[in-house]
C-alpha cells in the first residue's frame, strides 16, 4: 500500500488531479489518497468546483508518493516559499514525486528537477521552462521518467503517466485492467506527443 499526497492550491486544474486519482483509486489495495493543502477546507479549482482538504502541509510530509497538479494557480504558487519548502522536504522522503502539466514548474522552482529530464504542458512550455535553466526539458514527450521523478505533459497526459506508474509499481496487467475498467484508450508510449508539433516546439 502506497499513500499518495495530492497537493492542492487555488486554481489547480481539475483533470490534473482527478484523472490520475481515478486511475489510482480504482486500485485501493495498492494506493490510498490524501488531499493536502496549506489550510484545511475548500480549495477552488481553476474551473470553479472546490475540493475539501482535511490535511495541512505542515501536519506531515512523510508520504510514499507526491502528486503536484498544474493549473493557472501555479503562476502564483511558484512564489510560495512554504509550499516549495514542503515539496523539497516531502520529495526527500517520498519514493516517487510526480507532476502533471504546469505542476512541473513548481518542482523546477523548488530545485527538485535540477539535472533531470522533465516535460510539461506544451501550451505553457516556455513559462514552465523559465522556472529553471538547470532542467533538461523534453519538448516532445507524453511523460518523462527520471529516477524518482515523473512529469507529464498537459492535463489528460497525467492519466497516461498514472497508468505507467501503476504498471511500474504494481504490474502491467493491473494497469491494463485499470484502463479497461475506465473505458480509457491508453497511450502507453511515453514518446507519443502530437501536441509538441501543434504548438511549434518541434
PyMOL commands that set and color helices and strands:
alter all, ss='L'
color gray80, all
select helices_A, chain A and resi 14-25+57-59+74-77+81-93+103-109+125-129+157-169+172-181+194-198
alter helices_A, ss='H'
color red, helices_A
select strands_A, chain A and resi 2-7+31-37+41-44+50-53+55-56+65-68+96-99+117-118+136-137+143-146+149-152
alter strands_A, ss='S'
color yellow, strands_A
deselect
rebuild
show_as cartoon
